Amino acid sequence: MSRTQIANLVQGVTGGFKKELEINGIGYRAALQGNVLKLSLGYSHDVLFDIPEGIKITVPKNTEVVVEGNDQQQVGQVAANIRAWRKPEPYKGKGIKYKDEFIFRKEGKKK
């Protein structure tokens, strides 16, 4: 375990860690305003997420969010906090998911 922690520290300093999130849904989008991530997720208000120190968030498209930083735990926690605002639901797949995540889709009601 200590070898893995030291290897993660070295990787964090040399290359950094990255988590990519996708936003799926009609009208769901993200925008960066200074040090605040603005998320439109179908609520009656926009969600404003303050970016913590040591984390860099970029929005290449309005449906993609990239979280980068040196600390693997902090990068994962920030990505999980963003995802927690609207987790992907299994029927339509709407919500925020990790780029490499597979959402098991369920069948709807039958007539």
Phi and psi in degrees as GROMACS dihedral restraints (atoms count N, CA, C in turn):
[ dihedral_restraints ]
;  ai    aj    ak    al  type     phi  dphi    fc
    3     4     5     6     1   -66.7    20    10
    4     5     6     7     1   -34.0    20    10
    6     7     8     9     1   -64.1    20    10
    7     8     9    10     1   -40.2    20    10
    9    10    11    12     1   -66.6    20    10
   10    11    12    13     1   -40.7    20    10
   12    13    14    15     1   -64.3    20    10
   13    14    15    16     1   -40.9    20    10
   15    16    17    18     1   -66.8    20    10
   16    17    18    19     1   -39.8    20    10
   18    19    20    21     1   -63.6    20    10
   19    20    21    22     1   -38.4    20    10
   21    22    23    24     1   -67.5    20    10
   22    23    24    25     1   -36.8    20    10
   24    25    26    27     1   -63.7    20    10
   25    26    27    28     1   -42.6    20    10
   27    28    29    30     1   -65.6    20    10
   28    29    30    31     1   -43.4    20    10
   30    31    32    33     1   -64.5    20    10
   31    32    33    34     1   -37.3    20    10
   33    34    35    36     1   -63.4    20    10
   34    35    36    37     1   -38.7    20    10
   36    37    38    39     1   -75.2    20    10
   37    38    39    40     1   -40.1    20    10
   39    40    41    42     1   -81.5    20    10
   40    41    42    43     1   -50.6    20    10
   42    43    44    45     1  -114.5    20    10
   43    44    45    46     1   -29.2    20    10
   45    46    47    48     1    84.3    20    10
   46    47    48    49     1   172.7    20    10
   48    49    50    51     1  -118.0    20    10
   49    50    51    52     1   153.2    20    10
   51    52    53    54     1  -144.1    20    10
   52    53    54    55     1   136.6    20    10
   54    55    56    57     1  -125.7    20    10
   55    56    57    58     1   133.1    20    10
   57    58    59    60     1  -111.5    20    10
   58    59    60    61     1   133.5    20    10
   60    61    62    63     1  -118.9    20    10
   61    62    63    64     1   144.3    20    10
   63    64    65    66     1  -115.4    20    10
   64    65    66    67     1   142.2    20    10
   66    67    68    69     1  -113.0    20    10
   67    68    69    70     1   120.6    20    10
   69    70    71    72     1  -116.8    20    10
   70    71    72    73     1   134.4    20    10
   72    73    74    75     1   142.9    20    10
   73    74    75    76     1   150.2    20    10
   75    76    77    78     1   -67.9    20    10
   76    77    78    79     1   123.2    20    10
   78    79    80    81     1    80.4    20    10
   79    80    81    82     1    -0.3    20    10
   81    82    83    84     1   -84.1    20    10
   82    83    84    85     1   126.2    20    10
   84    85    86    87     1  -155.2    20    10
   85    86    87    88     1   165.4    20    10
   87    88    89    90     1  -127.9    20    10
   88    89    90    91     1   149.5    20    10
   90    91    92    93     1  -147.3    20    10
   91    92    93    94     1   149.6    20    10
   93    94    95    96     1  -105.1    20    10
   94    95    96    97     1   125.3    20    10
   96    97    98    99     1  -126.3    20    10
   97    98    99   100     1    92.3    20    10
   99   100   101   102     1    67.9    20    10
  100   101   102   103     1  -117.7    20    10
  102   103   104   105     1  -104.8    20    10
  103   104   105   106     1    25.2    20    10
  105   106   107   108     1  -130.2    20    10
  106   107   108   109     1   133.3    20    10
  108   109   110   111     1   -95.0    20    10
  109   110   111   112     1   121.7    20    10
  111   112   113   114     1  -102.1    20    10
  112   113   114   115     1   120.2    20    10
  114   115   116   117     1  -114.8    20    10
  115   116   117   118     1   126.6    20    10
  117   118   119   120     1  -102.6    20    10
  118   119   120   121     1   108.3    20    10
  120   121   122   123     1  -124.4    20    10
  121   122   123   124     1    25.8    20    10
  123   124   125   126     1    86.7    20    10
  124   125   126   127     1     1.4    20    10
  126   127   128   129     1   -80.6    20    10
  127   128   129   130     1   171.6    20    10
  129   130   131   132     1   -73.5    20    10
  130   131   132   133     1   -10.2    20    10
  132   133   134   135     1  -134.8    20    10
  133   134   135   136     1   160.7    20    10
  135   136   137   138     1   -81.6    20    10
  136   137   138   139     1   145.0    20    10
  138   139   140   141     1   -90.1    20    10
  139   140   141   142     1   124.7    20    10
  141   142   143   144     1  -105.9    20    10
  142   143   144   145     1   118.4    20    10
  144   145   146   147     1  -111.9    20    10
  145   146   147   148     1   114.9    20    10
  147   148   149   150     1   -74.0    20    10
  148   149   150   151     1   130.5    20    10
  150   151   152   153     1   -83.4    20    10
  151   152   153   154     1   123.2    20    10
  153   154   155   156     1   -73.5    20    10
  154   155   156   157     1   165.4    20    10
  156   157   158   159     1   -65.1    20    10
  157   158   159   160     1   142.1    20    10
  159   160   161   162     1    87.2    20    10
  160   161   162   163     1    -1.7    20    10
  162   163   164   165     1  -117.1    20    10
  163   164   165   166     1   136.6    20    10
  165   166   167   168     1  -116.8    20    10
  166   167   168   169     1   124.3    20    10
  168   169   170   171     1  -115.3    20    10
  169   170   171   172     1   130.4    20    10
  171   172   173   174     1  -123.5    20    10
  172   173   174   175     1   153.3    20    10
  174   175   176   177     1  -125.6    20    10
  175   176   177   178     1    88.3    20    10
  177   178   179   180     1   -63.5    20    10
  178   179   180   181     1   -42.8    20    10
  180   181   182   183     1  -125.6    20    10
  181   182   183   184     1   165.2    20    10
  183   184   185   186     1   -74.1    20    10
  184   185   186   187     1    -2.3    20    10
  186   187   188   189     1  -115.5    20    10
  187   188   189   190     1    11.3    20    10
  189   190   191   192     1  -130.6    20    10
  190   191   192   193     1   139.6    20    10
  192   193   194   195     1  -130.6    20    10
  193   194   195   196     1   131.2    20    10
  195   196   197   198     1  -117.3    20    10
  196   197   198   199     1   124.0    20    10
  198   199   200   201     1  -107.7    20    10
  199   200   201   202     1   123.8    20    10
  201   202   203   204     1  -130.3    20    10
  202   203   204   205     1   152.5    20    10
  204   205   206   207     1   178.4    20    10
  205   206   207   208     1   176.8    20    10
  207   208   209   210     1   -88.3    20    10
  208   209   210   211     1   -27.9    20    10
  210   211   212   213     1   -96.7    20    10
  211   212   213   214     1   115.5    20    10
  213   214   215   216     1   -61.5    20    10
  214   215   216   217     1   -40.7    20    10
  216   217   218   219     1   -66.1    20    10
  217   218   219   220     1   -42.0    20    10
  219   220   221   222     1   -68.7    20    10
  220   221   222   223     1   -39.4    20    10
  222   223   224   225     1   -62.3    20    10
  223   224   225   226     1   -45.6    20    10
  225   226   227   228     1   -64.9    20    10
  226   227   228   229     1   -37.8    20    10
  228   229   230   231     1   -69.2    20    10
  229   230   231   232     1   -41.0    20    10
  231   232   233   234     1   -65.4    20    10
  232   233   234   235     1   -42.2    20    10
  234   235   236   237     1   -63.3    20    10
  235   236   237   238     1   -38.9    20    10
  237   238   239   240     1   -68.1    20    10
  238   239   240   241     1   -35.6    20    10
  240   241   242   243     1   -67.3    20    10
  241   242   243   244     1   -39.4    20    10
  243   244   245   246     1   -66.0    20    10
  244   245   246   247     1   -43.8    20    10
  246   247   248   249     1   -64.8    20    10
  247   248   249   250     1   -30.0    20    10
  249   250   251   252     1   -67.5    20    10
  250   251   252   253     1   -18.6    20    10
  252   253   254   255     1   -66.2    20    10
  253   254   255   256     1   -34.5    20    10
  255   256   257   258     1  -154.3    20    10
  256   257   258   259     1    89.6    20    10
  258   259   260   261     1   -69.4    20    10
  259   260   261   262     1   150.6    20    10
  261   262   263   264     1   -66.7    20    10
  262   263   264   265     1   134.9    20    10
  264   265   266   267     1   -98.4    20    10
  265   266   267   268     1   151.6    20    10
  267   268   269   270     1   -79.8    20    10
  268   269   270   271     1   -10.2    20    10
  270   271   272   273     1   -89.8    20    10
  271   272   273   274     1   -48.7    20    10
  273   274   275   276     1  -109.2    20    10
  274   275   276   277     1   -15.0    20    10
  276   277   278   279     1    81.6    20    10
  277   278   279   280     1    13.6    20    10
  279   280   281   282     1   -75.1    20    10
  280   281   282   283     1   144.7    20    10
  282   283   284   285     1   133.9    20    10
  283   284   285   286     1  -168.2    20    10
  285   286   287   288     1  -105.9    20    10
  286   287   288   289     1   125.8    20    10
  288   289   290   291     1  -133.1    20    10
  289   290   291   292     1   160.4    20    10
  291   292   293   294     1   -70.0    20    10
  292   293   294   295     1   151.8    20    10
  294   295   296   297     1   -61.2    20    10
  295   296   297   298     1   -38.1    20    10
  297   298   299   300     1   -95.8    20    10
  298   299   300   301     1     9.2    20    10
  300   301   302   303     1   -83.2    20    10
  301   302   303   304     1   140.2    20    10
  303   304   305   306     1  -104.0    20    10
  304   305   306   307     1   126.9    20    10
  306   307   308   309     1   -99.3    20    10
  307   308   309   310     1   116.7    20    10
  309   310   311   312     1   -70.4    20    10
  310   311   312   313     1   117.0    20    10
  312   313   314   315     1   -89.8    20    10
  313   314   315   316     1   139.5    20    10
  315   316   317   318     1  -103.5    20    10
  316   317   318   319     1   155.5    20    10
  318   319   320   321     1   -83.8    20    10
  319   320   321   322     1   142.3    20    10
  321   322   323   324     1   -77.2    20    10
  322   323   324   325     1  -170.1    20    10
  324   325   326   327     1   -68.3    20    10
  325   326   327   328     1   147.2    20    10
  327   328   329   330     1  -105.1    20    10
  328   329   330   331     1   148.6    20    10
